[in-house]
Amino acid sequence: MIARHDPAGGAHFAFTDRWGGVSAVPYEDLNLGGAVGDDPAAVLANRKLVAEAIGLDPARVVWMDQVHGRDVAVVDGPTPAGESRRVDAVVTARRGLALAVLTADCTPVLLADPVAGVVGAAHAGRPGMVAGVVPAAVEAMTALGADPARITARTGPAVCGRCYEVPEAMRAEVAAVESAAWAETSWGTPAVDVTAGVDAQLARLGVLDRRLSTVCTRESGDHFSYRRDRTTGRLAGYVWLDDEGQAGQGRHDGP
């Protein structure tokens, strides 16, 4: 169920795979996305399963309505019923509040400065990476007291540059903004490497502790991929800080 749970200095990062949930085909099993056509009851059950597996209260997880932009929301609690956050990044200074990002090929980016008590989550597809959603998230974290040199960054499973084929003109447009994203598929055609672009952006911002997932969603049968399957589920990445009662205790949750 949980592809990785990585505690680091009181900050926690977790990424899911597609197994261990209750969704039916074509969303099998652990679809966490609420806007892909799956049974809403199954999505809620899956979100509860993951939260409990990694030691979270499902009611203390913040979700976004992602739109492939660069807007950031600063939050101090879950979204009230009937409201939505149409953003592609969220940040918080509230310990114990988990931020979640949904993906099925885009790059999920989790960020934490445990010293400042600030975390962020960003959804970086090709449009968002070009627009600068990750720098915007770091900027919002800095405004809350984070220091880029202290931020730990983790990316999750995403389509790799060897598999993300695009037209030549699109690759040129992306590379004009972020040269590190220029790529070529394994079969020799133009491509974009979004994760490499995100990594370059983080490096320029002074984020030193960066760990990139090596899992390609299009290649992995254990992960959802929109480019491979079109109608499919969504993976999730979660980031949170130990609350005040747990900070410094080195808690290790989940599998």
N, C-alpha and C positions, 0 to 999 in steps of 0.2 A: 504493500500500500504506500509506504513512505519511501521514496527513492533515496532521500538523504535527510538526516536530522543532524544539524551541526551546531552544537553550543559553542560560543566563543566569547569568553569574558562577560557572561551575563546576557549576551544577545543570542537569540536562537533563530536558525534558518532551516526551513523544511520545504522539500519539493515532493510532490506526489508522482506516482506513475498511474497507469490506467486500471489497476487491478484491486480487488477487495471491496468493491461497492455493490450496489443493488440495481443499477441501471441496466435496461435491456438493450439489445442490438438496435441501432448501430452505435449506441452510446456506452456500450459495455466497458468496464463495469463501474468505474469510479468517476463518472462525469460530475464535475463541480460547477459547470457553467449553467446559469439559469436562463439563458437566452438562445439556446441552440435547438429547441424543440423537444427536449426531454421532459418526462413527467416531473412536474415541480416537487411532488412528494419524494421522488427518488433523489432529486438533487439535494433537498433538505436532509434526507437520511444520510446521503454520502458526506455532506458537510459536517454532520454530527459525528459520523464515524471517524473522519480524519481529525477533527478537533479533539475528540476523546483520546485518540491514539497518540497525539503529541502533547497531551496535558493541558488543553485549552478549554475554556468555556465557549461553546458555539455562539453564544450571545455576545461574546466579546471579540468577534472577528469583524473587521471592516472590509466590505466588498465594494468594488467600483463598477460602474457602467462604462466600460472602456470604449473610446471613440477614435483612437489612433491620432491623438493630438499631443499637446505638451502642457496642458493645464494641470495644476497641482492643487490638491485640497489638504489643508491642515486640519486635522481632526482630533477630537478628544473623547470620542465615543462612537459606537456603531451608528449607522444611518437610521434615523427614525423611520418608523413604518409609513409607507406611502410616499417617501422621498427617495431620490436617487442622486448619486454623485457621478455626473458625466465627465469624468476626468481619466487621465492615464497615469497618475501618480498620486499617492497619499503619503503624508508624513505625520508623525505624532511625537509628542513629548510625554505621553501618558504610558507609564510602565504597566505591563500586564495586558495592554491592548494590542491585539494582533492585527497586522495589515496583510491583506491577501491580494494576489494578482493572478489573473486567469490567462492561459495561453494554450495554443495548439500549433505552434511553429514560431511565433514571435518570441522575443527574448524576455524572460522575467528577470528583473533586477531587484535584489534585496540589499538594503543598506542599513548600517547601524553604527552609531557612536555611543557605546555604553557609558563612557565617562560623562557625556552631556545628557544621557538619557533620551536620545532621539533616534528614531528609526524611520525608514522610508521604503516604499515599494513602488516600482515603476513597470509599466507595460511598454516595451520597446519593440514595436514592429518596424518595418522599413520606414513608413511615414513618421512615426514617433522618434526614431533615432535621428532622422534627418532634421526634424523640427527641434530636437534638443530636449526631449522629455527627461532624460537622465540628468543633464546639467541643471534643468529646472528643479528637479527633485533635490539635488545636492544644495542648490541655492536656498531652497525652502528650509532644508535641514540646518544650514548654516545660520539662517535668520533665527532659528530656535536655540542656537548655541553650539551646534556641532562644528567640529574642525575636520575639514577634508582629510588631513593627515592622520586623523584617528579613525576615520570611517572604514569599516570592514564591508566589502562588496562581494556578493555572491550572485552569479547568474545560474539559471536553471536550464533544463533541456530546451533546445530550440533547433530549428532547421539550420544546417550548417552551410557554409559557403560552397561546398562541393555539390549541394543539392538545390540551392535556391536560384534557379534559373530565371533570368529576367531579360527583356530586350536590351540590346546594346545601348540605346539611347537612355534607358532608365539607369543602367549601371553608370553611365557617364554622369548623369545628373546627381546620383548618390555620391559618387567619388569626388565630384566637385565640392561637395560639402564635407565629406569625411573620406579621405583617401584610403584609410585602413579598411574600409568596407568593400573595396574593389576585390572581386573574386572571379574564379572560373570554375565551372562545374567539372565533375570528374569525367564528363564526356566532351569537354572542350568548348563549351558555350559560355556566354556572359552570365555572371552571377553576382550576388551581393551577399556579404557576410555581416549580418547585423550585429552579432555578438562581438566580432572584432572591432566594429565601429564603436560600440558601447565601451569596450575596453579602452580604446584609444581616448575617448572622451573622458572617462574616469581618470586615466593617467594624466591628462592635461590639467584636470582639476586638482591634482595632488593627492588622489586616493591611492595609497600605496598597497594596501592589503586587498588584492583582487584575486578571486578564484573563479575560473570559468568552467562550466559544465562541458564535458566532452561528448555528451549524448546528443545525437541528431534525431529529432523527432520523426523526420521523414524516413529514416533508416531503421528506427527502433520499433518493433512490434509491441513493445511494452509501454508506448506513449502515444497519445493522440496526435494526429497530424492532419491539419486542414488541407494542405497541399496534396497529400497522399490520398485522403479519403473523402474530402469535402464535407459530407454530413458525418459529424463525429462529436465527441465530447471535448471537455476542456480540463487541462491539468491546473494545478494551483501551486503557487509558492507562498510561503508564510514567513513573516519576520515579526519578532516581538522581543521585549526585554523582560527579564524577571521583574516581578513587582517588588515593592519596597521590602516586603517580608522575606523575599527569596534572594534578593540581590547579594551577590558575593558568596552564595552557598554552593555554586557549581552544580546546579540542578541539571540532570540529564533525563529528558522525557522521551517517551516513544520508543520504537523499536531500535 
